[in-house]
Amino acid sequence: MKNSLSKLEQQEIAEALSQFGLNEKDRETYLALLGSGETTLTPLAHRLHCPVTTAQSAVGRLVDLGLVRVTARKSRRVYEAHDPAMLKRIAERQLQELAGVVPLLQKLRTEPTVSGKIQIYYRERTADIFHEALRCRSKLVYEIVSARDIQDVLGEKFHFTRRRIKEGIQLKSLRVESHEIKKYSRVRHVRELREAKFLPKELTFRGSIMFWDDTVAFFTTKGEGLAWTVESRSLRETFEQLFGLLWSVSRKMETASDEV
């Protein structure tokens, strides 16, 4: 049987059988049994060119795995390989057993200890936060902003949008309508890698929040001159869920007609 297969096919079979814990001699024995039908140990050992005791050990492992059946005939034991489809049934059974064990193993798992980090920025150093956002691994930044106030904090020279586009970073933005300073069309949003909505009109706050990866940034107004970042996965998850809730009750921000 082995000779009827190409080297690549033999390699594929060897790699697949090794996943079931079969060593080289086990694999040779199994393939020999597939090609010989019913047999006893002595003829099998001759075919494998190995001692009878070696063949007996390999056959015993295959029987334990459920790949080979053994029947007693008078004083002899006769061995025969099961249909290869048995491999699939064994794998399915192992997956079912593993699925039952995984929840138990998860109970034993210790959550990694991660210390939160807080960093405070004053006035002109506030722009450093935007530099950090431009290095986000996820390529996605969320913001809940008062545009007029955040623009005052950043200044006209920073060009965050242009830099963000250059880095291929998407922006998902919730904005205070009464503090908006620009008009945006659907086409412009697409071009500038932005999804944006206006918050409900009764929300008129002037502070802003941004978050990305596991960092949440908070900004006060320019007059107060204070901003800070918190590195915390749990806090970011909290704000991501709050953002989703606000997004669901906000309306699209398309205040200009599409550019041609």
NORKAJO-V227747 format. One record per run of one state. SS is the DSSP state (a for helix, b for strand, c for the rest). FROM is the first residue (numbers start at 0). TO is the last residue. If there is no record, write none. Layout:
ss:from:to
SS:FROM:TO
SS:FROM:TO
This chain:
ss:from:to
c:0:0
a:1:3
c:4:5
a:6:17
c:18:22
a:23:35
c:36:37
b:38:38
c:39:39
a:40:47
c:48:50
a:51:64
c:65:66
b:67:72
c:73:74
b:75:80
c:81:83
a:84:107
c:108:115
b:116:121
a:122:132
c:133:138
b:139:144
c:145:145
a:146:153
c:154:158
a:159:165
c:166:168
b:169:174
c:175:175
a:176:178
c:179:184
a:185:190
c:191:192
b:193:197
c:198:206
b:207:211
c:212:213
b:214:218
c:219:224
b:225:230
c:231:231
a:232:247
c:248:249
b:250:251
c:252:259
